Each structure stands twice: as C-alpha cells, then as structure tokens.
C-alpha cells in the first residue's frame, strides 16, 4: 500500500485503501499496522487532525481490529 509521509512525532506515514477500508500506519519506531474497517471519514479526519497520534489513539486504535505488518 502506498503511504504518505507525515510530520508527526509518532507517525511516519499513513496509507488508505477505500475499497477494503484498510488504514495502514507506519510508526516512527518502524512498526507498521493495518487497521481494518476504517471509514473514509475517519481517514480524512486523521489526515486533517492537528495531532495525528492523538486522533489515532482516540478514534481508531481501540475501536478497530488491526494486524501488525512489520
């Protein structure tokens, strides 16, 4: 999945596949996770949030299944 680099203290890059509603997040520590069933509105909310890490923790992390990719 193609990811876009972000200026965030904790998140290095984010990618989104609208067809499968999969959000892929690469953290600064090198870990990559895919969050499943993420609505497009949440993706856009994440990308426009003043703090990507805070939005991810508050809106996505604990409410969506995830897979560790790397």
Kinemage of the C-alpha trace (Angstrom):
@kinemage 1
@onewidth
@group {chain A} dominant
@subgroup {mainchain}
@vectorlist {calphas} color= white
{ca unk a 1} P 0.000 0.000 0.000
{ca unk a 2} L 1.309 3.426 -0.879
{ca unk a 3} L 1.695 5.659 2.166
{ca unk a 4} L 2.037 9.417 2.547
{ca unk a 5} L 4.739 10.798 4.843
{ca unk a 6} L 3.501 12.914 7.743
{ca unk a 7} L 5.043 15.496 10.025
{ca unk a 8} L 4.104 13.763 13.270
{ca unk a 9} L 6.090 12.889 16.363
{ca unk a 10} L 4.816 9.298 16.423
{ca unk a 11} L 3.535 8.508 12.907
{ca unk a 12} L 5.925 8.392 9.941
{ca unk a 13} L 3.406 7.666 7.168
{ca unk a 14} L -0.207 6.691 6.501
{ca unk a 15} L -1.915 4.896 3.623
{ca unk a 16} L -5.571 4.116 2.983
{ca unk a 17} L -7.401 1.664 0.728
{ca unk a 18} L -11.005 2.817 0.368
{ca unk a 19} L -12.113 -0.422 -1.321
{ca unk a 20} L -11.186 -2.519 1.728
{ca unk a 21} L -11.417 0.268 4.332
{ca unk a 22} L -7.883 -0.533 5.451
{ca unk a 23} L -5.734 2.111 7.096
{ca unk a 24} L -2.006 1.389 7.148
{ca unk a 25} L 0.137 3.276 9.659
{ca unk a 26} L 3.926 3.292 9.858
{ca unk a 27} L 5.153 4.494 13.222
{ca unk a 28} L 8.454 6.291 13.786
{ca unk a 29} L 9.817 3.199 15.546
{ca unk a 30} L 9.458 1.217 12.281
{ca unk a 31} L 6.352 -0.794 13.208
{ca unk a 32} L 3.599 -0.966 10.577
{ca unk a 33} L -0.013 -1.754 11.433
{ca unk a 34} L -3.130 -2.165 9.312
{ca unk a 35} L -6.387 -1.102 10.940
{ca unk a 36} L -9.462 -2.792 9.447
{ca unk a 37} L -12.904 -1.364 8.787
{ca unk a 38} L -11.835 2.272 8.967
{ca unk a 39} L -14.422 4.507 7.301
{ca unk a 40} L -13.190 7.071 4.806
{ca unk a 41} L -14.409 9.915 7.041
{ca unk a 42} L -12.072 8.688 9.794
{ca unk a 43} L -9.166 8.603 7.350
{ca unk a 44} L -9.850 12.203 6.325
{ca unk a 45} L -10.244 13.159 9.969
{ca unk a 46} L -6.870 11.605 10.743
{ca unk a 47} L -5.169 13.390 7.866
{ca unk a 48} L -6.559 16.775 8.902
{ca unk a 49} L -6.108 16.374 12.661
{ca unk a 50} L -3.813 18.805 14.478
{ca unk a 51} L -2.284 15.769 16.220
{ca unk a 52} L -2.263 12.584 14.133
{ca unk a 53} L -1.111 10.443 17.048
{ca unk a 54} L -3.820 11.733 19.385
{ca unk a 55} L -6.532 11.223 16.741
{ca unk a 56} L -5.293 7.705 16.023
{ca unk a 57} L -5.332 6.827 19.723
{ca unk a 58} L -8.732 8.401 20.364
{ca unk a 59} L -10.708 7.406 17.251
{ca unk a 60} L -9.108 4.315 15.690
{ca unk a 61} L -6.679 2.296 17.797
{ca unk a 62} L -9.017 0.802 20.387
{ca unk a 63} L -12.126 0.527 18.223
{ca unk a 64} L -10.784 -1.305 15.139
{ca unk a 65} L -9.207 -4.679 14.564
{ca unk a 66} L -5.592 -4.481 13.491
{ca unk a 67} L -2.773 -6.562 12.073
{ca unk a 68} L 0.897 -5.956 12.649
{ca unk a 69} L 2.549 -5.989 9.228
{ca unk a 70} L 6.097 -5.202 10.345
